[in-house]
Amino acid sequence: MAENIALRPALPADAPALAALFRLSVETLGVEDYSEAQVEAWSALAEDEAEFAKKLAGALTIVATLGGAIAGFAALKGADALYMLYVHPHFARRGVASALCDAMEKLAAARQAKKLTVDASDGAEGFFARRGYAPQKRNMTFVGDEVLGNTTMTKDLPAMTGPTQ
Ligand SMILES: CC(C)(COP(=O)(O)OP(=O)(O)OC[C@H]1O[C@@H](n2cnc3c(N)ncnc32)[C@H](O)[C@@H]1OP(=O)(O)O)[C@@H](O)C(=O)NCCC(=O)NCCS
């Protein structure tokens, strides 16, 4: 069970911390499934903090904290795309991504999405499969000069019902 994980909306002032977390997460947790060059290209996506801040602001971004420290974040694009999900390595395997994903699924359902879609990294595929996401297709995506594989996965969401009278 998750230990005192709190969730809150991301603020513009969080952008530098979230960019640093993104890079650390990729550089630490991504190494098992991708080459050094691939990890470097992936991590570089958060190199330009202003650009990264724009990406966060263009989505519904939620921050998870544990003991007051930022432990991870997730972003929902539109109604049905889980755009980012990154956990600080120090807080890995403590239920942070699960708490963030629970919230993303509820927010997507509240936006009337019938399913939630994610392009899951190879390291995250097991996490999503355990939550009921089914693989749809394999992608090879250019990130800088590198090609990284990921898998589009989807999960059907329960219909959101309004309050009854
Ligand atoms: C994938 C990631 C988000 C998981 O975050 P997390 O907070 O450690 O995940 P949780 O603690 O909520 O994991 C819940 C369960 O999912 C499964 N799981 C989590 N990480 C897993 C992994 N790397 N491999 C297989 N199963 C995994 C486990 O069953 C785990 O339960 P357990 O710890 O009791 O065995 C994190 O490793 C990460 O940030 N990775 C790097 C960035 C990335 O790939 N993001 C996804 C982009 S789509």
PDBQT file of the ligand as one rigid body, heavy atoms in Angstrom, charges set to zero:
ROOT
HETATM    1  C1  LIG A 201       8.066   2.834 -14.732  1.00  0.00    +0.000 C 
HETATM    2  C2  LIG A 201       8.021   3.750 -13.500  1.00  0.00    +0.000 C 
HETATM    3  C3  LIG A 201       7.146   4.962 -13.798  1.00  0.00    +0.000 C 
HETATM    4  C4  LIG A 201       7.449   2.933 -12.312  1.00  0.00    +0.000 C 
HETATM    5  O1  LIG A 201       7.401   3.790 -11.168  1.00  0.00    +0.000 OA
HETATM    6  P1  LIG A 201       7.290   3.222  -9.647  1.00  0.00    +0.000 P 
HETATM    7  O2  LIG A 201       6.841   4.327  -8.790  1.00  0.00    +0.000 OA
HETATM    8  O3  LIG A 201       8.564   2.555  -9.288  1.00  0.00    +0.000 OA
HETATM    9  O4  LIG A 201       6.141   2.132  -9.791  1.00  0.00    +0.000 OA
HETATM   10  P2  LIG A 201       5.249   1.515  -8.598  1.00  0.00    +0.000 P 
HETATM   11  O5  LIG A 201       6.044   1.481  -7.332  1.00  0.00    +0.000 OA
HETATM   12  O6  LIG A 201       3.942   2.216  -8.559  1.00  0.00    +0.000 OA
HETATM   13  O7  LIG A 201       5.077   0.029  -9.161  1.00  0.00    +0.000 OA
HETATM   14  C5  LIG A 201       3.890  -0.721  -8.968  1.00  0.00    +0.000 C 
HETATM   15  C6  LIG A 201       4.089  -2.099  -9.581  1.00  0.00    +0.000 C 
HETATM   16  O8  LIG A 201       4.345  -2.014 -10.975  1.00  0.00    +0.000 OA
HETATM   17  C7  LIG A 201       5.305  -3.017 -11.330  1.00  0.00    +0.000 C 
HETATM   18  N1  LIG A 201       6.555  -2.371 -11.777  1.00  0.00    +0.000 N 
HETATM   19  C8  LIG A 201       7.038  -1.161 -11.473  1.00  0.00    +0.000 A 
HETATM   20  N2  LIG A 201       8.198  -0.925 -12.090  1.00  0.00    +0.000 NA
HETATM   21  C9  LIG A 201       8.446  -2.034 -12.815  1.00  0.00    +0.000 A 
HETATM   22  C10 LIG A 201       9.500  -2.424 -13.665  1.00  0.00    +0.000 A 
HETATM   23  N3  LIG A 201      10.536  -1.630 -13.927  1.00  0.00    +0.000 N 
HETATM   24  N4  LIG A 201       9.440  -3.651 -14.234  1.00  0.00    +0.000 NA
HETATM   25  C11 LIG A 201       8.403  -4.484 -13.980  1.00  0.00    +0.000 A 
HETATM   26  N5  LIG A 201       7.366  -4.168 -13.181  1.00  0.00    +0.000 NA
HETATM   27  C12 LIG A 201       7.403  -2.978 -12.610  1.00  0.00    +0.000 A 
HETATM   28  C13 LIG A 201       5.579  -3.848 -10.098  1.00  0.00    +0.000 C 
HETATM   29  O9  LIG A 201       4.673  -4.915 -10.110  1.00  0.00    +0.000 OA
HETATM   30  C14 LIG A 201       5.269  -2.859  -8.995  1.00  0.00    +0.000 C 
HETATM   31  O10 LIG A 201       4.849  -3.472  -7.800  1.00  0.00    +0.000 OA
HETATM   32  P3  LIG A 201       5.955  -4.058  -6.762  1.00  0.00    +0.000 P 
HETATM   33  O11 LIG A 201       6.975  -2.971  -6.549  1.00  0.00    +0.000 OA
HETATM   34  O12 LIG A 201       5.124  -4.349  -5.549  1.00  0.00    +0.000 OA
HETATM   35  O13 LIG A 201       6.525  -5.261  -7.407  1.00  0.00    +0.000 OA
HETATM   36  C15 LIG A 201       9.485   4.199 -13.115  1.00  0.00    +0.000 C 
HETATM   37  O14 LIG A 201      10.315   3.067 -13.108  1.00  0.00    +0.000 OA
HETATM   38  C16 LIG A 201      10.095   5.246 -14.033  1.00  0.00    +0.000 C 
HETATM   39  O15 LIG A 201       9.937   6.445 -13.815  1.00  0.00    +0.000 OA
HETATM   40  N6  LIG A 201      10.866   4.780 -15.067  1.00  0.00    +0.000 N 
HETATM   41  C17 LIG A 201      11.647   5.652 -15.942  1.00  0.00    +0.000 C 
HETATM   42  C18 LIG A 201      10.795   6.534 -16.810  1.00  0.00    +0.000 C 
HETATM   43  C19 LIG A 201       9.781   5.750 -17.631  1.00  0.00    +0.000 C 
HETATM   44  O16 LIG A 201      10.085   4.762 -18.268  1.00  0.00    +0.000 OA
HETATM   45  N7  LIG A 201       8.539   6.265 -17.604  1.00  0.00    +0.000 N 
HETATM   46  C20 LIG A 201       7.447   5.722 -18.352  1.00  0.00    +0.000 C 
HETATM   47  C21 LIG A 201       7.337   6.460 -19.650  1.00  0.00    +0.000 C 
HETATM   48  S1  LIG A 201       5.961   5.786 -20.517  1.00  0.00    +0.000 SA
ENDROOT
TORSDOF 0
